[in-house]
Amino acid sequence: MNVIKTMGLIGIILFTICFFCMSAFMESDIEAAIGFGSIAIMYGIGFSITAFLKAKKAIQEQA
């Protein structure tokens, strides 16, 4: 589960940075805001797939 902890910490930092950058660029540069939102979404999808597979593996090992 070290992978999940590491990705979680990276996610907290990345999502915070992306949120602040999206908020800052929302009024002036909409393309930059969309770019930061896309980065956060891509990481979130990868994180959710990794967490799902790790949880599924842990459940199979217990049974």
Secondary structure, DSSP 4 states (H G I P E B T S, - for coil): -HHHHHHHHHHHHHHHHHHHHHHHHTTT-HHHHHHHHHHHHHHHHHHHHHHHHHHHHHHHHH-
